[in-house]
Amino acid sequence: DVSAEFARLFGRKYDLFESYRLDDAEVVLVALNSAAGTIKDEVDRYRDKGVKAGLLKPRLFRPFPYEEAGTALGNAKAVCVMDRADSYGGYGPLFMEIASAVTPFRGPVLFNKIYGLGGRDLMPHDVDQVIDETIEVARTGKVKMMKEYITVRN
């Protein structure tokens, strides 16, 4: 209701999430906020190479749109959920929500990347590595590491 009222007042409509090149995507990254811009650029580059890549950018975290997100990811073979935060004893918070959303659909293979800790940037080459890994997971159905920290100092 609030979204409809906003659209009426300001002429812009915002859905529960943004789907970017997701309709036929086989490999998908899920990310919030500013990282999505960098990911969109790399999705376009991979699309130009013939890879069916896409992005799901949730705009609403609570209450999480489980059914809508699960449906949107239904055609994907592999999904990497990009979290900018970690949680104690588990996976990133966005990963947990996405996993809950796709479970009823017996959906794609999922894995989690935690990035940007300490304010570090997510660069295009970081996204390329994640997309390359997601392509491999889609091809084999096997995940090498369910949760991994990237963009951190070694």
C-alpha positions as CSV (number, residue, x, y, z in Angstrom):
1,D,0.0,0.0,0.0
2,V,2.8,2.4,0.9
3,S,4.6,1.6,-2.4
4,A,1.4,2.3,-4.4
5,E,0.9,5.6,-2.5
6,F,4.5,6.6,-3.2
7,A,4.1,5.9,-6.9
8,R,0.9,7.9,-7.0
9,L,2.6,10.9,-5.3
10,F,6.0,10.8,-7.0
11,G,5.5,8.9,-10.2
12,R,8.1,6.3,-9.4
13,K,7.3,2.7,-8.4
14,Y,9.6,0.5,-6.4
15,D,8.9,-3.2,-6.1
16,L,9.9,-5.5,-3.3
17,F,13.1,-6.2,-5.2
18,E,14.8,-5.3,-8.5
19,S,15.2,-8.0,-11.0
20,Y,18.0,-7.3,-13.4
21,R,18.3,-9.6,-16.5
22,L,16.8,-12.4,-14.3
23,D,14.1,-13.8,-16.6
24,D,16.3,-16.4,-18.3
25,A,19.3,-16.2,-15.9
26,E,21.0,-19.5,-15.0
27,V,23.6,-17.9,-12.7
28,V,22.4,-15.2,-10.3
29,L,24.0,-13.0,-7.8
30,V,21.9,-11.5,-5.0
31,A,23.1,-8.3,-3.3
32,L,21.8,-5.3,-1.5
33,N,22.4,-1.6,-2.0
34,S,25.4,0.0,-3.9
35,A,27.1,-3.4,-4.7
36,A,24.2,-4.0,-7.2
37,G,25.5,-1.2,-9.5
38,T,28.9,-2.9,-9.9
39,I,27.3,-6.3,-10.3
40,K,25.0,-5.0,-13.0
41,D,27.9,-3.8,-15.1
42,E,29.6,-7.2,-14.8
43,V,26.3,-9.0,-15.6
44,D,26.1,-7.0,-18.8
45,R,29.7,-7.9,-19.7
46,Y,29.0,-11.6,-19.1
47,R,25.7,-11.4,-21.1
48,D,27.8,-10.0,-24.0
49,K,29.9,-13.2,-23.7
50,G,26.8,-15.4,-23.9
51,V,26.5,-16.2,-20.1
52,K,23.0,-16.1,-18.8
53,A,23.8,-14.0,-15.7
54,G,21.4,-12.0,-13.6
55,L,21.0,-10.0,-10.4
56,L,18.3,-10.0,-7.7
57,K,18.5,-6.8,-5.5
58,P,16.1,-6.9,-2.6
59,R,14.7,-3.6,-1.5
60,L,12.8,-4.9,1.5
61,F,14.4,-7.0,4.2
62,R,11.7,-7.1,6.8
63,P,9.2,-8.5,6.2
64,F,11.2,-10.5,3.7
65,P,9.3,-11.3,0.5
66,Y,10.0,-15.1,0.6
67,E,7.5,-16.3,-2.0
68,E,8.3,-13.5,-4.5
69,A,12.1,-14.0,-4.1
70,G,11.8,-17.8,-4.4
71,T,9.7,-17.5,-7.5
72,A,12.1,-15.0,-9.1
73,L,15.1,-17.3,-8.5
74,G,13.2,-20.4,-9.7
75,N,14.9,-20.7,-13.1
76,A,18.5,-20.3,-11.8
77,K,20.9,-23.2,-11.6
78,A,23.3,-21.5,-9.1
79,V,22.9,-18.5,-6.9
80,C,25.6,-16.7,-5.0
81,V,24.3,-14.5,-2.2
82,M,26.5,-11.5,-1.5
83,D,26.4,-10.3,2.1
84,R,28.1,-7.2,3.4
85,A,27.7,-8.4,7.0
86,D,28.3,-11.7,8.8
87,S,26.4,-13.3,11.6
88,Y,27.7,-15.3,14.5
89,G,27.8,-19.0,14.0
90,G,26.1,-19.0,10.6
91,Y,25.9,-17.6,7.2
92,G,25.3,-14.0,6.2
93,P,21.8,-12.6,7.0
94,L,20.7,-12.2,3.4
95,F,21.9,-15.7,2.6
96,M,19.6,-17.1,5.3
97,E,16.6,-15.3,3.9
98,I,17.3,-16.3,0.3
99,A,17.9,-20.0,1.4
100,S,14.5,-19.9,3.2
101,A,12.9,-18.4,0.1
102,V,14.1,-21.0,-2.4
103,T,13.7,-24.1,-0.2
104,P,10.0,-24.7,-1.0
105,F,10.9,-24.5,-4.7
106,R,13.7,-27.1,-4.4
107,G,15.6,-24.3,-6.1
108,P,19.1,-23.6,-7.2
109,V,22.4,-24.5,-5.6
110,L,23.3,-21.7,-3.2
111,F,26.5,-20.4,-1.7
112,N,27.5,-17.3,0.3
113,K,30.2,-14.6,-0.1
114,I,30.9,-12.1,2.6
115,Y,32.4,-8.9,1.2
116,G,33.3,-5.4,2.1
117,L,34.2,-5.9,5.8
118,G,36.0,-3.0,7.2
119,G,34.6,-0.7,4.5
120,R,36.5,-2.4,1.7
121,D,35.1,-1.9,-1.8
122,L,33.7,-4.5,-4.0
123,M,35.5,-4.1,-7.3
124,P,34.6,-5.4,-10.8
125,H,37.3,-8.1,-10.7
126,D,35.9,-9.4,-7.4
127,V,32.5,-9.7,-9.1
128,D,34.0,-11.5,-12.1
129,Q,35.6,-14.1,-9.7
130,V,32.2,-14.6,-8.1
131,I,30.4,-14.9,-11.4
132,D,33.0,-17.3,-12.7
133,E,32.6,-19.5,-9.6
134,T,28.8,-19.4,-9.9
135,I,29.1,-20.5,-13.5
136,E,31.2,-23.5,-12.4
137,V,28.7,-24.3,-9.6
138,A,25.8,-24.2,-12.2
139,R,27.8,-26.5,-14.5
140,T,28.8,-29.1,-11.9
141,G,26.2,-28.7,-9.2
142,K,29.0,-28.7,-6.6
143,V,30.1,-25.9,-4.3
144,K,33.7,-25.7,-3.1
145,M,33.1,-23.5,-0.1
146,M,29.6,-22.6,1.2
147,K,30.7,-19.5,2.9
148,E,33.8,-17.4,2.0
149,Y,35.1,-14.0,2.9
150,I,36.3,-11.9,-0.1
151,T,37.8,-8.4,-0.4
152,V,39.6,-8.9,2.9
153,R,43.3,-8.6,3.6
154,N,45.3,-11.9,3.7
